[in-house]
Amino acid sequence: MERLIRWFAAALRWALGCCALLLVLAALFVSLGRELVPWVAEYRLEAEDRGRALLGVPLEIGSLEGRWQGFAPLLIGRDVRLGEGPGRCIWIS
């Protein structure tokens, strides 16, 4: 019986250690994200180039904004223009 209690105590200690580690990692992720996401506006041109390469059509982003919502980053593109000519799509938000 004493052996079972020692095993249970060790398993409980290991599980609590894992939970504490996950909590610290989540806090680190959120705090770093809140600090770094607003800098996304500086990468608007790189985002346009990457979008053009992936979509294969002209792409223009008027402005790019980053926010943190809950546990996830939120990227907002304003005045996004996709394509050329009369069939061009424009999203303004």
C-alpha positions in Angstrom: 0.0 0.0 0.0 2.9 2.4 0.8 4.3 1.7 -2.6 1.0 2.7 -4.3 0.9 5.9 -2.2 4.5 6.9 -3.3 3.7 6.2 -6.9 0.5 8.2 -6.7 2.4 11.1 -5.0 5.1 11.0 -7.7 2.5 11.0 -10.5 0.6 13.9 -8.9 3.8 15.9 -8.5 4.7 15.2 -12.2 1.2 16.3 -13.4 1.2 19.5 -11.3 4.7 20.3 -12.6 3.4 19.9 -16.2 0.4 22.1 -15.5 2.6 24.8 -14.0 4.9 24.6 -17.0 2.0 25.0 -19.4 0.7 27.9 -17.5 4.0 29.7 -17.6 4.4 29.0 -21.3 0.9 30.3 -22.0 1.6 33.5 -20.0 4.8 34.0 -22.0 3.1 33.5 -25.3 0.3 36.0 -24.5 2.7 38.6 -23.0 5.1 38.4 -26.0 2.2 38.5 -28.4 0.8 41.6 -26.9 4.1 43.3 -27.2 5.0 42.1 -30.8 1.7 42.1 -32.7 1.4 45.9 -33.0 4.6 45.9 -35.0 2.9 44.0 -37.8 2.1 47.4 -39.5 5.8 47.7 -40.4 5.6 44.5 -42.5 2.8 45.7 -44.8 4.9 45.6 -48.0 6.2 42.1 -47.2 2.6 40.9 -46.6 1.6 42.4 -50.0 4.5 40.6 -51.8 3.7 37.3 -50.1 0.0 37.7 -50.9 0.8 38.5 -54.6 3.0 35.4 -54.8 0.4 33.1 -53.2 -2.7 34.4 -55.0 -1.0 35.2 -58.4 -2.9 38.5 -58.8 -2.1 42.1 -57.9 -2.7 42.9 -54.3 -2.5 46.2 -52.4 -3.0 46.7 -48.7 -3.7 50.3 -47.6 -2.8 49.7 -44.0 -2.2 46.7 -41.7 -3.0 46.6 -38.0 -2.3 44.1 -35.4 -4.2 43.5 -32.1 -4.5 40.8 -29.5 -7.9 39.3 -28.8 -8.2 36.7 -26.2 -5.4 34.2 -26.7 -4.9 34.9 -30.4 -3.5 37.6 -32.6 -5.9 39.6 -34.8 -4.5 41.0 -38.0 -6.6 43.7 -39.7 -6.0 44.8 -43.3 -7.7 48.1 -44.4 -8.3 49.3 -48.0 -7.4 46.0 -49.5 -7.5 45.9 -53.3 -7.3 42.6 -55.2 -6.9 42.4 -58.9 -6.8 45.0 -61.7 -9.2 46.8 -64.0 -13.0 46.9 -63.9 -13.3 43.5 -62.2 -11.1 44.6 -59.3 -12.3 43.8 -55.8 -12.0 46.4 -53.1 -12.5 45.9 -49.3 -12.6 48.9 -47.1 -13.1 48.4 -43.4 
